[in-house]
Amino acid sequence: MKTTGVVRRIDDLGRIVIPKEIRRTLRIHDGESLEIFVDNEIITLKKYSSLNELANVSKILVESINKEINKDIIITDRDNVIAASGVNKKKYMGKNISSYLENVINDRKSVRIFNEKVKIVDDVEENCNYIIYPIIANGDAVGSAIIVSLENNISESEEKLIKIVAEFLGKHVEE
């Protein structure tokens, strides 16, 4: 673990200010949840992602869908790809999402992209067909469900399927 030599005082309400540069580097936004861990005299802060709890369910879900429809399926939280299936699984899995996808999630609207170059993750830009649905839980956008097709178009039933995946994961996070 990289240690950073920043000293901060705690105010009267028990708050600690995390410097803007550290928040930007770690992609911590205003209002985001952090987990607090205590070990002896060490306090550790970790970004909290409600979708990380669903990583195993998400992986099984995307693998099952890919097996039937033969299209890449990607599930993200607000920062990373947490599940991916298909031929490009290794390209996406565990990578940071792009600023474009971050904006799509924040806008809370589905996006259909056909035969355009799009950056889903920071270092991969491909000319494909995409449909992106935000995952909404308790009124908050917590991630996205994406279907990707390299060759042919995405059918209406496949679009409905990815919408159902987003809604399912959103409901699952709420419980």
C-alpha positions as CSV (number, residue, x, y, z in Angstrom):
1,M,0.0,0.0,0.0
2,K,1.3,3.4,-0.9
3,T,1.5,5.8,2.0
4,T,1.0,9.5,1.6
5,G,2.4,11.9,4.1
6,V,-0.6,14.2,4.7
7,V,-1.5,15.3,8.2
8,R,-5.0,16.6,8.8
9,R,-6.8,17.8,12.0
10,I,-10.2,16.6,13.0
11,D,-12.7,19.4,13.5
12,D,-15.3,19.7,16.3
13,L,-17.8,17.5,14.4
14,G,-15.2,14.7,13.9
15,R,-14.7,15.5,10.2
16,I,-11.4,15.1,8.3
17,V,-10.8,16.9,5.0
18,I,-9.4,14.7,2.2
19,P,-7.3,16.9,-0.1
20,K,-8.8,17.6,-3.5
21,E,-5.8,16.1,-5.3
22,I,-6.2,12.7,-3.5
23,R,-10.0,12.7,-4.2
24,R,-9.4,13.4,-7.9
25,T,-6.7,10.7,-8.1
26,L,-8.9,8.1,-6.4
27,R,-12.1,9.4,-8.2
28,I,-13.9,10.2,-5.0
29,H,-16.8,12.5,-5.7
30,D,-18.9,14.7,-3.3
31,G,-21.5,12.6,-1.5
32,E,-19.9,9.3,-2.3
33,S,-19.8,6.7,0.5
34,L,-16.6,5.5,2.1
35,E,-16.1,2.4,4.3
36,I,-14.1,2.9,7.5
37,F,-11.9,0.1,8.8
38,V,-10.1,0.2,12.2
39,D,-7.1,-2.0,13.0
40,N,-5.3,-1.1,16.2
41,E,-4.3,2.5,15.7
42,I,-4.8,2.5,11.9
43,I,-7.9,3.9,10.3
44,T,-8.4,2.9,6.7
45,L,-10.9,4.5,4.3
46,K,-12.1,2.6,1.3
47,K,-14.4,3.6,-1.5
48,Y,-17.8,1.8,-1.0
49,S,-19.5,0.3,-4.0
50,S,-22.8,-1.4,-3.4
51,L,-22.3,-3.4,-6.6
52,N,-19.1,-5.0,-5.4
53,E,-21.3,-7.1,-3.2
54,L,-23.0,-8.4,-6.3
55,A,-19.8,-9.1,-8.3
56,N,-20.3,-12.9,-8.1
57,V,-24.0,-12.7,-9.1
58,S,-23.1,-10.3,-11.9
59,K,-20.4,-12.6,-13.2
60,I,-22.7,-15.6,-13.3
61,L,-25.5,-13.5,-14.9
62,V,-23.3,-12.1,-17.7
63,E,-21.7,-15.5,-18.5
64,S,-25.2,-17.1,-18.7
65,I,-26.5,-14.4,-21.0
66,N,-23.4,-14.4,-23.2
67,K,-23.8,-18.2,-23.6
68,E,-27.3,-17.8,-25.0
69,I,-27.1,-14.6,-27.1
70,N,-23.4,-14.6,-28.0
71,K,-22.9,-10.9,-27.3
72,D,-20.5,-9.3,-24.8
73,I,-22.1,-8.1,-21.6
74,I,-20.4,-5.7,-19.2
75,I,-21.4,-4.7,-15.7
76,T,-19.8,-1.6,-14.1
77,D,-20.0,0.2,-10.8
78,R,-19.3,3.9,-10.8
79,D,-15.5,3.3,-11.2
80,N,-14.7,-0.1,-12.6
81,V,-15.9,-3.0,-14.7
82,I,-17.0,-5.6,-12.1
83,A,-18.2,-8.3,-14.5
84,A,-17.7,-9.0,-18.2
85,S,-18.3,-11.9,-20.6
86,G,-17.6,-12.7,-24.2
87,V,-14.6,-12.5,-26.5
88,N,-13.5,-9.2,-25.1
89,K,-13.8,-10.1,-21.4
90,K,-10.1,-9.7,-20.7
91,K,-10.0,-6.2,-22.4
92,Y,-12.7,-4.9,-20.0
93,M,-12.5,-6.8,-16.7
94,G,-11.3,-4.8,-13.7
95,K,-10.5,-1.7,-15.8
96,N,-11.5,1.9,-14.9
97,I,-14.5,3.2,-16.8
98,S,-14.0,6.1,-19.1
99,S,-15.2,9.6,-18.4
100,Y,-17.8,9.1,-21.2
101,L,-19.3,6.2,-19.4
102,E,-19.2,8.0,-16.1
103,N,-21.2,10.8,-17.7
104,V,-23.8,8.3,-19.1
105,I,-24.2,6.8,-15.6
106,N,-24.6,10.3,-14.1
107,D,-27.2,11.3,-16.7
108,R,-29.3,8.2,-15.8
109,K,-30.4,7.7,-19.4
110,S,-30.0,4.7,-21.6
111,V,-27.8,5.2,-24.6
112,R,-27.8,3.4,-28.0
113,I,-24.7,3.6,-30.1
114,F,-24.4,2.0,-33.5
115,N,-21.2,1.8,-35.5
116,E,-19.4,4.5,-33.6
117,K,-16.1,4.5,-31.7
118,V,-16.8,4.6,-28.0
119,K,-14.5,4.4,-25.0
120,I,-16.2,2.2,-22.3
121,V,-12.9,1.8,-20.4
122,D,-10.0,4.2,-20.3
123,D,-7.6,2.4,-22.7
124,V,-10.0,0.6,-25.1
125,E,-11.8,2.4,-27.9
126,E,-13.7,0.2,-30.4
127,N,-16.1,0.7,-33.3
128,C,-19.1,-1.4,-32.2
129,N,-22.7,-1.4,-31.4
130,Y,-23.5,-0.6,-27.8
131,I,-26.6,-0.3,-25.6
132,I,-25.9,1.1,-22.1
133,Y,-28.5,1.1,-19.3
134,P,-27.7,2.8,-15.9
135,I,-28.2,0.7,-12.8
136,I,-30.4,2.7,-10.4
137,A,-30.7,1.6,-6.7
138,N,-32.5,3.7,-4.1
139,G,-32.7,6.6,-6.5
140,D,-28.9,6.6,-7.0
141,A,-27.0,5.7,-10.2
142,V,-24.7,3.0,-9.0
143,G,-23.3,1.5,-12.3
144,S,-24.3,0.4,-15.7
145,A,-25.2,-2.7,-17.7
146,I,-23.9,-2.8,-21.3
147,I,-24.4,-5.0,-24.3
148,V,-21.8,-5.0,-27.0
149,S,-21.9,-6.4,-30.5
150,L,-18.9,-6.3,-32.7
151,E,-20.5,-7.4,-35.9
152,N,-24.2,-7.3,-36.1
153,N,-26.9,-5.1,-34.7
154,I,-28.5,-5.6,-31.3
155,S,-32.1,-6.8,-31.5
156,E,-35.0,-5.3,-29.6
157,S,-35.2,-8.4,-27.4
158,E,-31.5,-8.2,-26.5
159,E,-32.0,-4.5,-25.6
160,K,-34.9,-5.5,-23.3
161,L,-32.7,-8.2,-21.8
162,I,-29.9,-5.7,-20.9
163,K,-32.6,-3.4,-19.4
164,I,-33.9,-6.2,-17.3
165,V,-30.3,-7.0,-16.1
166,A,-29.9,-3.3,-15.0
167,E,-33.2,-3.3,-13.2
168,F,-32.5,-6.7,-11.6
169,L,-29.1,-5.6,-10.3
170,G,-30.6,-2.3,-9.1
171,K,-33.4,-4.1,-7.1
172,H,-30.8,-6.6,-5.8
173,V,-28.7,-3.7,-4.4
174,E,-31.7,-2.2,-2.7
175,E,-32.4,-5.4,-0.7
